[in-house]
Amino acid sequence: MALALIRNEGDEQAAAAAGPVELLAFLADDESRRVVGDWAAVRGWAPEHLRPGGPAEAVEALSGGLAPRLLVVDLDGEATPEEACRSLSLQAPATTLIAVGSSNDAQLYRSLLRHGVSDYLVKPLTPALLEEASRPRSLGGVVPAEPGPAKRGRISLFVGLRGGVGASTLAVNSAWMLAEERKARTALVDLDLHFGIGALALDLEPGRGLREALENPARMDVFLLLSAGVNASETLCVLGAEEPLEAPSWFDDDALVALLDELAGSFEQIVVELPRHLMISHRQTLLRADDLVLVSDLSLAGVRDSGRALQLLQAVGRETPPLLVAGRVGKGRPAQVDKASFERSVGVKLTAVVPEDAKTLTACANGGKPLLKVAPKAGVTAAVRGLADVLSPPPVVAKGGLFRRLRGRGKGTSA
């Protein structure tokens, strides 16, 4: 049920005296007001402060004494949006300011962040976007530091060489483990813009803007990419899309490399799933990845396609060997060859063998939860953790513990 709209401002001072205000919103169109109203109603927030308008009306309300925790302002039709937001942020410095509008422009987003906006949402609004923007954001809601000599993030590229071999499951859960167990700032990028499940697997609604960023590489920067992502946790940001099937999408190799380079400047780990048909046309991406994870099954077709992928990597000049992973391995899977025969035929040792576990994976899919939350001790979880250890080796702790090492430092060596 949408919140009722106030058509008359009334006595702002009396409203302010009634108690703290969680949400104050000024929106220009009916649909945006409906979405914000439904979202606010679910949170149990009072309906008195959802109104038509924009920055001018917001300034007037704040001048009357209202001090909301969250202020949502529509910038459509505003001639100077940056100055309007700067005035609002100065007038209510303790308020979280969220701007909304129809313009999907990286330069505008960057400028609004510099002028006090916590986040900028591109219409059409959704409850998921509002929920994400309303809470503190450790990755996307702050302005990244200026580029410096800091170490660049590590890029791990996953490619499923056969359909249904579990490449998406491996990419999503490897990213989750790197983010949650290693506490590394991690970006998960699903480049299947029509059928990808990176966000769905974590019970998220994909953000908007990934396609636009890839199709307009000249406008790409980390601010645009962060606005296109949604946070799965404090350390994991997911970039994906669910583009309409009637809208074909294409992005070239240079655009994808530019995207990866932008993310590498802000994240410690970048986990990317690349649809296998794009391997042929995105050769620079194959070279740019620090780790290239090829996922196959133990079928004859898997032997064939693994060999062809290895030939492609040799042809493009990739010097670092790929990591070959066998997915969904088990007695219940038909037409499988044994591990030794597979390795002998392909000429490469398998980095990991991921067992088939239909029960656990079904629970993950239906609940939108990662393996670590559903079955932390399962064999499939252990296999994914082993792969994550290869992508980012855990720190080595010296034997004997800290006390022994400190005690040993005081001992001299005999001549």
N, C-alpha and C positions, 0 to 999 in steps of 0.2 A: 504494500500500500504506500503510495507516494505521500510525502509530507505536504501539508497544506501550505500555500504560498501567502506571504503577507503582501498586500497591495499598498498598505499605508504604513510608513515607517513608525509612527507613534512616538512615544516618549522613550528615547534611547537611554536616558539617565535612569528612568524607572526600571527598564529592562536590565541595565547593568547592576542596579542595586539588588535585583532579585537573586543574584548568585552568578557563579562562573558560567561562561558560555563555551561549550565544546566546539561548536561549528558555526561559522558565519559564512554564507556563500552568496555570491552575486553572479548570476548566470544569464546570458543573453537569450538563450533559446529554450523552448519547452522541453525538448528531449533531454538536454543536459540537466535541467532542473529535476526532471523525473528520475533520472538515474541517480543523481546525488541524493534526492529525497528517499528513494528506496534503500540506498546504501546506509544513509543516516538512520532510517527507521530500524533497520536490523541491529544497529549498534545501540539503539535506545536513546538517541539524542532528540532533544526537544525540537518541535517543528517551527518555532517562532522566528528563526533566523536564516531561512532560505528565501531569497528574494530575486526578482529580476534586476538586471543592471550590470555594472562593470566597475572599473576603478573609482570613478567619481562617486558613485553611491557607497562604495566601501569606505572611502575617505570620510564621507559625511557621517557614516555610522560609527567609525572609530572616534571621530571628533565628539560624538555624543556620549562617549564613555564606555562603549562596549570594548572588551578586551578578550577576544576569543582565543582558545588554544590553537585552533586551525581556521585559517582564512582561505577560501577558494574564490578566485576572481577570474572572470572571463575577460580576455583581452581582445576578442573580436571587435573590430571597429575602432580600437584605440589607436590614435595617431602616433603616440610616443609611449609604447608599452614599457620600455626600460625605465623611463623617468617616472611613470606611474607606479611601477613596482618599487622603485627606490623610495618614493614618498611613503608608500604603505609600510615598507620594512622599517623605515625610520620612525614612523608614527606608532608602530606596535612592534618593537624589537623582540619581545618575548613570544610573539605569535609565529607559528609555522605558516608560511605563505606558499600556497600552491596556485600557480597560474595555469589556465587552460585556454586553448585556442585552436583554430583550424590550420594554422601555418605549421608545417613540418620542416623547420629550417634550423640547421645546426648552428648557424651564427646567432640566430635569435635565442636559441637555447643557451648558448655560451654566455651571451650578454645578460640574459635574465638571471642566471646564476650569480654573475658578478654584481648584480643589482639587488641582491637580497632574497631571491626566490629559492625556495627549498627544492621545488621540482616543477617541471612544465609538462603538462599532459596534452597530447594531441587528440582532438575529437575524432570519432565519437568516444565518449567516456564509457567505462565499464566499472562495475563494483570492484573488480580485481585491481584495476589501475589505481582507483581511489584508495583502496586498502593498502596497497604497496606504498603509495606516496605519502600516506598519513602517518606511517611509522618511521622511526629513525632508520636511515639507510646508510650502511657502512661503505657501500660500493658506488651506488649510483646517485645518491643525494648530496654529495659534496663535490666541490671543485677539485679535481686532481692537482697534485703539485706540478709545478713547471718542470719540463723535461730536464734531467740531470744525468750524472754519471752512474745512476743506479743500474743494477743488473737487470737485463731484459728477461721477460718471462719465457718459460719453456713451452713450446708448442708440440702437442701430441695429436697426430692426425689418425683417425680411425676410418677404415674402409672395409665394408662388408663385401667380400668377393662373391658371395652367393646370397640370395634372399633368404631370410629367416634363420641366419646362423648366429644371431645374437649380438651383432655389432653395436646396435643402439643400446642394448642392455649393458654391454661392457663400457661404452663411452660414458653413459649417464652415471653408472656406479663407480667407475674410476674417478670421475670428476668429484663425486660426492665424498669418496674416501680421501682424495687429496685435500679437499676443502675442510672436512670435518675431523679427520684423524691427524692430518699434518698441519691443519690450521693455515693452509696456504690460500692466499687470495686467488680464486679460481674462476675462470669463465668457461662455460659450456656452450658451444656453438653448434647448432643443428642446421646444416645447410640444405636439408630437404625441405624446401619452403612450402611444399604442398602436403606432404604426408609424414613429416617428421614427428617423432614422439618424445623429443628431449624434454619439452615442458610438460607434456601430458603425463609422462612417467613419474613426475614429481608433483602431480596434482596442481599444476600451474596453468594459467592462461597465458599464451605467448604475448609478449609485448608487441608494439607496432614500430616499424621503422627499419627492420633489418633489410628488407627488400630494397627500400629506398636508398639505404646507405650503399648497398652493393651495386645498385644501378647508377649511382651518382658518386663515383669515387673521388671526384674533385672536391666534393663538399664533406667528405668523410673526416670525422675526428672523434676523439674518445668521448666527447660530450654527447654527440649524436648516438654513438653506440651504447653508452650507458643509459640513455633515455629509452632505447629500444629494448633493453633487457629487463628482466624481473628477477628479484632476489629469492632464491630458494632457501637461503640461510644468511647468516652474517658474513660468510666467507665465500658463498657460491652465487654467481650471477648467471642466468640462463638467457641466451639469445636464440630465438627461434621464430617461426611464423606458421600460420595456417592460411596461406593465400587461397583465394577462390580458385576452384578448378578451371573455371572458364578464363582465368587471367594467366596466360603463360608468363614465365619469368626466366630471365637469363642474366647471368653476370659473368664477366670475363675473368681471366686469370689474374691480371694486374689488380683488379678491384679486390679480389679475395686476398691477395698478398698484402695490399694496403690495409685491409681490415685486420689481418693477423698482426701486422706491425703496430697498428694503433693499440690493439689489446695488449700486446707484449710490453708496452710502455706503462701499463697500469695494473696488470695482473701478474702473479708469480707463475701460475699454471694456466694454459689455455688448451682445453680439450675440444677437439673439433671432429664432428662426423661428416664425412664427405661421401655423397652417393657415388657408387662405383662407376656409373656412366660418365662422371665428370673427371675421372682420372686422366682420360685421354686428352681433354682440352685444357686441363689445369696443371700443366707440367711444372711451372714455377712454384706452385703450391707444394707439389711433391718434394721439391728441393728445399723449400723454406722450412718444412717441418723438422723439428729436432728429432722426434721419434715418429715413425710411420708404422702403425699397427694394422696389419692385414689379417682379417678374420675370415676363416673358411670353415667348412665342415670336413669330415673325413670321408668324403665321397669321391668317386672317380672324377666327377665334374669339378669338385673342389681341388683335386690334384691338377687338373688341366688349367683351371683359372688361376690358381696360385702360381703355376709356372709362367703363365702369360703375364701376370702382374710383375713378377720378378724380371722378365725380359723387358717390360716397359721401363722399369726403374733403371735398368742398366742402360737402356737406349737414351734416357733423358740425362744420364750422367750423375745419378744419385750415388754418392760414395758410401754413406752410412747404411749398413744393412738394415732392412726392415725387421720388425718383430712379427713373426708369423704365429697366429693363435688359432687353435682349433676350438670351435664353439659347439655346444650342445652335443657333447660326446656321451654315448651310453648305449646299453644293449637294446633299448627301445627304439633307437634311431635306425631306420633301414638303410641298406646298401652302403655300409661303412667299411672302409679298409682299416687295418690295424695301424697304430701310430708309427711303428718302425717302417712299414711299407710306404706310408704317406711321406715320411721324411726322406726316405731313400729315393722315391720318385721325384720329389720336388728338389732335393739337394740342399735343403735347409732344415735345421733343427727347430722344433716348435718351442717357442718361448713359454707358452702356457697351454694347458688343456682344461677347458671349462666343462664340467660335467652337466649333463641334462638334469634339470630339477623342475619339472613342470609344476609341481605343487607350490613350491616357493615362488617361482616366477609369476604364477597366476595370482598369488596373494599380493605380490608387489604391484602387478598391473592393476588389479581391481581396487587396491587401496591407494594407489598413487604414492607409494613409499619405496625408498631404496632398500637394497638388500640388508644393509647394516641395521635398519630398524625392524625388518621383518624376521630375518634369520641370521643373526650375526655369527653363528657358529656353523652354518651350513657349509658343505663342501664347495658349492658354487661361490659363496661369499669369500671363502679362503682363496679360491683361484683368482678372483678379481683383485683381492688384496695383494696377492703375489705379483700380478701384473702392475698394479699401482706402485709397488716397491721397485719394479724395474724402471718405471717412468720417473720416479722420484725416490731414490734410495733413502731409507730412514737414517737418521744420524747414528753413528757408531759410538757406543758407550764402552770405554775401556774396561777390561776385566779387573775385578778386585774392588770396584766401587770408588767413590770420591775420597773416602777417608784414607784408604790404602795409597791412592795416588798422591795425596797431599803429604802423607807421612814419608813416602818414598822420595819426595822432592828434597827433603832435608839431608838425605844421605849422600855423602861424597863417593867418588870412585877411587879405588886404590891405584896407585901408580904401578 
